[in-house]
Amino acid sequence: MPEINSDPTPPPDKEAFAEKKIVAGIFGIVLGALGIHKFVLGLTTPGIIMLLVTVCSCFLASPIMNIIGLIEGIIYLTKSDDDFYQTYAIEKKEWF
């Protein structure tokens, strides 16, 4: 029996999503604590989590969120376009 996809939205165009890779990678490295790189990829829930953790802790947790953003930004920029598309557009992987 084929696996049923619970997400009704089709995956984005591969070339358009590859352009988001650079933007998301740079935002992850520069503004990782705010989770903007997650919003760029359409991952709203993880983006809100990162933003709320940073803001609600009065920016005390921002170094931790910055490290997460830095790691994710580097991962985004070092993946090939095909791997990036498969991981973040098709599989919708939210963390690392």
C-alpha positions in Angstrom: 0.0 0.0 0.0 1.5 3.4 -0.9 2.3 5.8 1.8 -0.2 8.7 2.0 1.2 12.2 2.2 -0.6 14.1 4.9 0.6 17.5 3.6 -1.7 18.6 0.8 0.6 21.3 -0.6 2.9 20.2 -3.4 6.6 20.7 -3.0 8.0 24.0 -4.4 9.8 24.4 -7.7 13.3 23.0 -7.4 15.1 26.0 -8.9 13.1 28.5 -6.8 13.8 26.6 -3.7 17.5 26.4 -4.5 17.6 30.2 -4.4 16.3 30.2 -0.9 19.3 28.1 0.1 21.7 31.0 0.0 19.3 33.5 1.7 18.4 31.0 4.5 22.1 30.1 5.0 23.1 33.8 5.3 20.2 34.5 7.7 21.1 31.5 9.7 24.7 32.6 10.1 24.0 36.3 10.7 20.6 36.3 12.5 20.3 32.7 13.7 18.9 33.6 17.1 15.8 35.1 15.6 15.0 32.0 13.5 14.6 34.1 10.3 16.2 31.3 8.3 13.4 29.0 9.3 10.8 31.4 8.0 12.6 31.8 4.7 12.3 28.0 4.2 8.6 28.0 5.2 9.2 26.3 8.5 7.0 28.5 10.6 6.8 26.4 13.8 10.6 26.1 14.3 11.0 29.8 13.4 8.5 30.8 16.1 10.2 28.5 18.6 13.6 30.1 18.0 12.2 33.6 18.1 10.2 33.0 21.3 13.1 31.3 23.1 15.3 34.3 22.3 12.8 37.0 23.1 11.2 35.4 26.1 14.5 34.7 27.7 15.3 38.5 27.4 18.0 37.4 24.9 19.9 35.3 27.5 19.4 32.2 25.4 20.4 34.0 22.2 24.0 32.6 22.3 22.5 29.1 22.2 20.1 30.0 19.4 23.0 31.7 17.5 25.0 28.5 17.6 22.0 26.6 16.3 21.5 29.1 13.5 25.2 29.2 12.7 25.3 25.4 12.4 22.2 25.3 10.3 23.4 28.1 8.1 26.6 26.3 7.4 24.7 23.0 6.7 22.4 24.9 4.2 25.3 26.4 2.3 27.4 23.2 2.1 24.6 20.9 0.9 24.2 20.4 -2.9 21.1 21.9 -4.4 19.6 18.4 -4.9 20.3 17.4 -1.2 18.9 20.7 0.0 15.8 20.4 -2.0 15.2 16.8 -0.9 15.9 17.5 2.8 14.0 20.8 3.3 11.4 20.9 0.5 10.4 17.3 0.2 11.1 15.8 3.6 10.5 19.2 5.4 13.3 18.5 8.0 12.9 21.1 10.7 16.1 20.9 12.8 19.7 20.3 11.7 
